[in-house]
Amino acid sequence: MMEKPISYTLKIKLKEDYNEILQYLLDRDYIIQNLPSDLSAKKNHGETYTLAYPIQGILKYHGIANEEHRISYFPSISLNNDCSYTITYLKFDKNLKEDLAFINGKPTFGEVLERIKFSLNKIRRYSKIKTKAILISRNFLNTSKEGPMGKGLGTSASGSSALALAAISILYNNDPLFLENKRLLSIYSRYLSGSGCRSASGGFALWLSYPDINSLDSFAIRLDRKEHRDFIKSISLITIPIPSDLRTIQVHKIAPKSPFFTAWLEQRKKLVFEFFEALDKHDLNRIGELAEYDTMCLHSVTMTAQNKDNIIAWEPDTVKIMQKIQELRMKDSYNVYYSIDTGPSLVLLTLENEKKEIINELKSFIPKYDFIEGKIGGSPMIVSPNSLEAKKLKSDLEKFNSF
């Protein structure tokens, strides 16, 4: 268990906030699925391919209240960004003696492999199997240009939800009772990357959580519904990948040490309800304002967590682009806002009918970066072994087999 820096009174408040938000969703006829009564696997071997989208935080999170079950201190909201995607091959093989992973064309060892094993072990424990697995996964950008993925684009979340969906498909033999249970998928997705639970839900998603919550009650739910469909279609995303050597694996451990962390937790319920209102009013400007404000909150926490471990995730160009976005909004009246997760890369939220002009402005201002157009993506999906998506892993499979 990790250090819990917050007071007992605040812990009680966060639980009350959870219940209030959950009751609001129920009152608005959101469907909160029950989990299957028995999570035992129907079989313990098999293989499949999946595709999932990364997340971009709107109301973000840092800090793990329970490391064993990857429980966050407070609720968070993100969107799925189809500017990139993760394709995953998973095989449970009774002949394997240990889990193996091959990520982005390279064999995986050390801390990353241990995180994968941790996630698989949790799924195995719930499903009551012991079979080891092979994981082969790669991230792709939706661009014709060759370039780095960029740091801070939420691909750990897409990798996590792709793994979880593949495991459910195999272990429950594609039984709809399990395969269509988004609550189960979000719980299984949480163990590799906490934000994976929101990637599992798709669209705009809310992760419900508080300290000391039962692990099966910390899950994500998709917020956009049929009445939001036209609004979702009107939103465009512009992703600006910026590479970095920054390692953020310890950020959840240091975040609670920031003097701003408690204030961040205390205001979260208010901001969640403001997001609900903005979504129902189809108000992109308010959603964008929330994304920018919480970008500052997140980075304030990481920059003040601990003197020797403080993280400054931005590059100089990140700040230049932030200032340019403010200029485009204030001087030229564009509807455009930035969101920055733990890294220097930016994702811009704007309107479909303004994106081309904004991209042209940015290319003139700072031409060395790629500006990738995208939309809000859906939940992860199973793909056929013969599909174009699955075939993108062909070379990785061949490398793995020869390794």
DABELBEL-V826293 format. One line per field, one symbol per residue. burial: I if it has 9 or more other ideal C-beta (glycine too) atoms within 8 Angstrom, else O. Layout:
BEGIN
burial->???
END
This chain:
BEGIN
burial->OIOIOIOOOIIOIIIOIIOIIIOIIIOOOOOIOOIIOOOOIOOIOIOIIIIIIIIIIIIIIIIIIIOOIIIIIIIIIIIIIIIIIIIIIIIIIOOIOOIIIIIOOOOIOOOIIOIIIIIIOIIIOOIOIOIIIIIIIIIIIIOOOOOOIIIIIIIIIIIIIIIIIIIIIIIIOOOOOIIOIIIIIIIIIIIIIIIIIIIIIIIIIIIIIIIOIOIOOIIIIIIIOOOIIOIIOIIIIIIIIIIIOIOIOOIIOIIIOIOIIIOIIOOIIOIIIIIIIIIOOIIIOIIIIIIIIIIOIIIIIIIIIOOOOIIOIIOOIIIIIIOIIOIIIOOOOIIIIIIIIIIIIIIIIIIOOIIOOIIOIIIOOIOOIIIIIIOIIOIIIIIOOOIOIIOIIOOIIOIIOOO
END
